[in-house]
Amino acid sequence: MTNIVLNVIVLLALTVVSLPVLRRLRGWPLLWAALHLCILTAVFDTLMIDVGLYVFDPAKILGVHVLGAPLEDFAYAIAAAVFVPVLWTVLGRSHRTSSRPDGRPAPAAAGAPD
């Protein structure tokens, strides 16, 4: 199995599982984050490959590169940009970091240290 097939399978599975939450999230911030993470991936993966930190098996990749990073490497950046906000939404915020709809911080629980 090539890396791109594995990446597509994982991204599709994550999308199917996360679809109810993804529908509630705004798309532009997710796209903006994915774009920035892909740019960082292109730059830093190229540097890491150039200095020999890791090597890709040519039989496992498509051979399409952005700068020096194989196309398959960008799946991880996309997954992080999309599914970390999904996890954040599903798991919710703790009472100490949540705020009221009017922007004021939530009151501390009785007896809780500040």
Secondary structure by P-SEA (a helix, b strand, c coil): ccaaaaaaaaaaaaaaaaaaaaaacccaaaaaaaaaaaaaaaaaaaaaaaaccccccccccccccccccccccaaaaaaaaccaaaaaaaaccccccccccccccccccccccc
